[in-house]
Amino acid sequence: MADLLNPENGLPKALRADLVAIGMWTMREVGEVLSTPERSLAALIEVNTSIRDGLR
């Protein structure tokens, strides 16, 4: 995320903002899963699968 927040990053500003938002959500969700073990990993798996598939 540090690279995305760097003003010298060549990606369009809107795309960088969207990626930072996804990163922040992911970090919050991981924190919730770690603090609440019964919480499902399904949302994290779905988002990461979508990102992986989009990069192919």
Backbone as ProteinMPNN parsed JSONL, in Angstrom:
{"seq_chain_A": "MADLLNPENGLPKALRADLVAIGMWTMREVGEVLSTPERSLAALIEVNTSIRDGLR", "coords_chain_A": {"N_chain_A": [[0.827, -1.182, 0.0], [2.058, 1.139, 0.58], [3.505, 1.79, -1.702], [1.42, 2.331, -3.455], [0.432, 4.652, -2.35], [2.384, 6.431, -2.857], [3.112, 9.408, -4.509], [4.526, 9.308, -6.89], [3.886, 6.981, -8.105], [2.92, 5.325, -11.042], [0.352, 4.497, -11.735], [-3.106, 5.254, -12.494], [-4.711, 7.732, -10.491], [-7.291, 7.194, -9.405], [-7.464, 4.388, -9.632], [-5.37, 3.628, -7.969], [-6.399, 4.564, -5.538], [-8.64, 2.895, -5.27], [-7.368, 0.401, -5.025], [-5.946, 0.777, -2.649], [-8.098, 1.036, -0.901], [-9.145, -1.568, -1.029], [-6.99, -2.934, 0.075], [-6.976, -1.855, 2.685], [-9.472, -2.742, 3.627], [-8.985, -5.496, 3.553], [-6.955, -5.758, 5.479], [-8.362, -4.969, 7.799], [-10.333, -6.954, 7.842], [-8.793, -9.295, 8.15], [-7.786, -8.788, 10.705], [-10.187, -8.961, 12.144], [-10.847, -11.667, 11.725], [-8.683, -12.902, 12.993], [-9.102, -12.109, 15.629], [-11.546, -13.162, 16.17], [-12.007, -16.234, 16.067], [-14.071, -17.945, 15.146], [-15.116, -16.652, 13.033], [-15.809, -16.536, 9.569], [-13.632, -17.262, 6.829], [-14.445, -16.822, 4.305], [-15.088, -14.378, 2.9], [-12.578, -13.13, 2.631], [-11.246, -15.064, 1.115], [-12.805, -15.052, -1.208], [-12.437, -12.403, -2.2], [-9.647, -12.365, -2.605], [-9.398, -14.423, -4.467], [-10.809, -13.318, -6.616], [-9.158, -11.131, -7.202], [-6.792, -12.477, -7.916], [-7.722, -13.894, -10.183], [-8.334, -11.751, -11.841], [-5.85, -10.779, -12.436], [-4.787, -12.53, -14.174]], "CA_chain_A": [[0.0, 0.0, 0.0], [2.948, 2.3, 0.605], [3.808, 2.125, -3.089], [0.216, 2.923, -4.048], [0.258, 5.995, -1.792], [3.48, 7.274, -3.346], [2.648, 10.245, -5.635], [5.281, 8.981, -8.109], [3.338, 5.752, -8.677], [2.404, 5.626, -12.37], [-1.039, 4.098, -11.959], [-4.068, 6.344, -12.356], [-5.027, 8.045, -9.099], [-8.518, 6.497, -9.003], [-7.139, 2.974, -9.483], [-4.574, 3.528, -6.743], [-7.309, 4.74, -4.399], [-9.438, 1.667, -5.161], [-6.507, -0.67, -4.522], [-5.689, 1.077, -1.238], [-9.328, 0.709, -0.177], [-9.19, -3.033, -0.926], [-5.951, -3.305, 1.042], [-7.423, -1.489, 4.028], [-10.537, -3.678, 3.988], [-8.356, -6.789, 3.796], [-6.27, -5.7, 6.774], [-9.393, -4.963, 8.844], [-10.987, -8.264, 7.85], [-7.842, -10.24, 8.746], [-7.814, -8.512, 12.14], [-11.432, -9.514, 12.685], [-10.748, -13.128, 11.709], [-7.728, -13.298, 14.02], [-9.653, -11.87, 16.964], [-12.792, -13.929, 16.3], [-11.677, -17.448, 15.298], [-15.226, -18.586, 14.494], [-15.488, -15.854, 11.856], [-15.51, -17.21, 8.308], [-12.621, -16.733, 5.91], [-15.041, -16.825, 2.97], [-14.977, -13.084, 2.226], [-11.171, -12.943, 2.253], [-10.947, -15.997, 0.031], [-13.493, -14.583, -2.416], [-11.777, -11.2, -2.712], [-8.32, -12.711, -3.113], [-9.6, -15.203, -5.682], [-11.188, -12.365, -7.665], [-7.952, -10.377, -7.576], [-5.932, -13.415, -8.648], [-8.294, -14.155, -11.511], [-8.246, -10.519, -12.618], [-4.453, -10.566, -12.831], [-4.393, -13.539, -15.184]], "C_chain_A": [[0.873, 1.248, 0.0], [3.278, 2.741, -0.821], [2.609, 2.793, -3.761], [-0.007, 4.351, -3.559], [1.352, 6.964, -2.239], [3.004, 8.081, -4.556], [3.366, 9.944, -6.954], [4.809, 7.679, -8.744], [2.65, 6.105, -9.993], [0.969, 5.215, -12.646], [-1.965, 5.299, -11.832], [-4.495, 6.495, -10.886], [-6.256, 7.282, -8.599], [-8.257, 5.012, -8.778], [-6.329, 2.762, -8.21], [-5.472, 3.635, -5.516], [-8.159, 3.484, -4.186], [-8.603, 0.527, -4.579], [-6.162, -0.455, -3.048], [-6.92, 0.715, -0.406], [-9.465, -0.804, 0.005], [-8.168, -3.506, 0.105], [-6.368, -3.003, 2.469], [-8.531, -2.427, 4.507], [-9.937, -5.029, 4.355], [-7.676, -6.81, 5.159], [-7.272, -5.714, 7.926], [-10.035, -6.351, 8.98], [-10.073, -9.327, 8.468], [-7.804, -10.043, 10.261], [-9.044, -9.092, 12.807], [-11.373, -11.041, 12.757], [-9.797, -13.605, 12.807], [-8.294, -13.133, 15.426], [-10.941, -12.651, 17.223], [-12.636, -15.211, 15.473], [-12.866, -18.112, 14.61], [-15.691, -17.824, 13.256], [-15.007, -16.555, 10.576], [-14.426, -16.477, 7.509], [-13.177, -16.535, 4.5], [-14.871, -15.504, 2.236], [-13.548, -12.826, 1.776], [-10.793, -13.836, 1.074], [-11.567, -15.508, -1.272], [-12.795, -13.373, -3.032], [-10.416, -11.552, -3.308], [-8.404, -13.564, -4.376], [-9.955, -14.292, -6.862], [-9.986, -11.553, -8.136], [-7.025, -11.249, -8.387], [-6.431, -13.631, -10.068], [-8.208, -12.933, -12.418], [-6.837, -10.235, -13.12], [-3.99, -11.537, -13.912], [-4.486, -13.004, -16.577]], "O_chain_A": [[0.475, 2.292, -0.518], [3.325, 3.938, -1.107], [2.778, 3.722, -4.551], [-0.575, 5.17, -4.28], [1.25, 8.171, -2.022], [2.538, 7.497, -5.534], [2.862, 10.29, -8.022], [5.288, 7.311, -9.817], [1.888, 7.069, -10.059], [0.424, 5.556, -13.696], [-1.641, 6.26, -11.134], [-4.62, 5.515, -10.152], [-6.25, 6.776, -7.477], [-8.78, 4.434, -7.825], [-6.581, 1.82, -7.46], [-5.315, 2.873, -4.562], [-8.371, 3.062, -3.05], [-9.084, -0.226, -3.732], [-6.097, -1.418, -2.283], [-6.789, 0.147, 0.678], [-9.858, -1.267, 1.075], [-8.461, -4.386, 0.915], [-6.136, -3.811, 3.368], [-8.528, -2.857, 5.66], [-10.331, -5.639, 5.349], [-7.81, -7.778, 5.907], [-7.053, -6.399, 8.925], [-10.247, -6.848, 10.086], [-10.541, -10.171, 9.232], [-7.79, -11.016, 11.015], [-8.963, -9.648, 13.902], [-11.804, -11.634, 13.746], [-10.073, -14.601, 13.476], [-7.996, -13.932, 16.314], [-11.372, -12.781, 18.369], [-13.076, -15.272, 14.325], [-12.689, -18.778, 13.589], [-16.557, -18.296, 12.519], [-13.904, -17.102, 10.541], [-14.332, -15.25, 7.522], [-12.446, -16.123, 3.599], [-14.537, -15.507, 1.051], [-13.325, -12.354, 0.661], [-10.102, -13.404, 0.151], [-10.925, -15.547, -2.321], [-12.587, -13.323, -4.244], [-10.074, -11.087, -4.395], [-7.561, -13.435, -5.263], [-9.456, -14.48, -7.971], [-9.819, -11.318, -9.333], [-6.522, -10.827, -9.428], [-5.665, -13.56, -11.029], [-8.028, -13.068, -13.629], [-6.655, -9.532, -14.114], [-2.916, -11.368, -14.49], [-4.192, -13.72, -17.534]]}, "name": "protein", "num_of_chains": 1, "seq": "MADLLNPENGLPKALRADLVAIGMWTMREVGEVLSTPERSLAALIEVNTSIRDGLR"}
